[in-house]
């Protein structure tokens, strides 16, 4: 339970600024692409942290990094309201991103080591659901508090919730009993990573992780700008309510697993990608209600495709499964960073329509490419 709360805070903290990016552009008089760096630089810090903290957690232990991550992640929320420079805010967000990585880099390993094998799959599904739930709560709370009070108050609320979660983890998270320190050198770990980069099938899955998140994060990062402009002119509070669509992410993962067991993983994965693309396409509508439906559909499709892509990586990897999963996670967050900032020029030059067209076509064309490559590979295999 305490690890689930830690996950909720970490992902709430990571995505908390997404609904208030339009407010940052106005208050600090910065461009949209510069404002979005409050998300993308956090992601960059997270990617570095996943590698560095993951390496040390294999040698020192799991729970210590969960606790360090919580304390280190809440401190920037106290410091950011004290500065008048947006440059300092994105620097602190980068540092925060690095420290956020302590939980995701250790949580799954902790679960696999400490939970009874019969319940590992259930515990993992609950953990992933907490990720989606935390991301949703962080966005909604920040948007609501900013609209009714200020973004500074919103950050102090998040800091206070971080203190609560830290105290809960300090007393409730069981100590590691089955942890075995790893003696492999950094070079051996690095060789494990390079081994997977030579596997074409895994490379396709890593690429899919990037493309899925690029499209999904791109829509969610720039839709607050779209809906606070004419003809919608929605408040930040109203925009933040859209993030309740993430509730479908809580059921998307277990639903995908159930469907995959019935009709096959590849079919459900491809369907998930197309559902994501259709949902994104709906957001081109001039009706807020159709946009809301589109966002809900996109969330369902994304979490379906993402959960199955992650499990495909574990299935495809014959050796060093842990490093394969880490590479997928890194690819996933590269997509978050790209969707946050690299799509900024598309938004500024082509507007919402151009952004939607790109984020609709990218996953659709990529999954078609993956399917064609797999079919070609299958045809080349000799029939015995």
QUIVENLIN-V93976 format. One record per run of one state. SS is the DSSP state (2 for helix, 1 for strand, 0 for the rest). FROM is the first residue (numbers start at 1). TO is the last residue. If there is no record, write none. Layout:
BEGIN
[[SS | FROM | TO] [SS | FROM | TO]]
END
This chain:
BEGIN
[[0 | 1 | 1] [2 | 2 | 15] [0 | 16 | 17] [2 | 18 | 27] [0 | 28 | 31] [2 | 32 | 35] [0 | 36 | 36] [2 | 37 | 60] [0 | 61 | 62] [2 | 63 | 80] [0 | 81 | 85] [2 | 86 | 104] [0 | 105 | 106] [2 | 107 | 114] [0 | 115 | 116] [2 | 117 | 148] [0 | 149 | 150] [2 | 151 | 172] [0 | 173 | 185] [2 | 186 | 196] [0 | 197 | 199] [2 | 200 | 227] [0 | 228 | 235] [2 | 236 | 263] [0 | 264 | 264] [2 | 265 | 282] [0 | 283 | 287] [2 | 288 | 316] [0 | 317 | 320] [2 | 321 | 342] [0 | 343 | 343] [2 | 344 | 380] [0 | 381 | 384]]
END
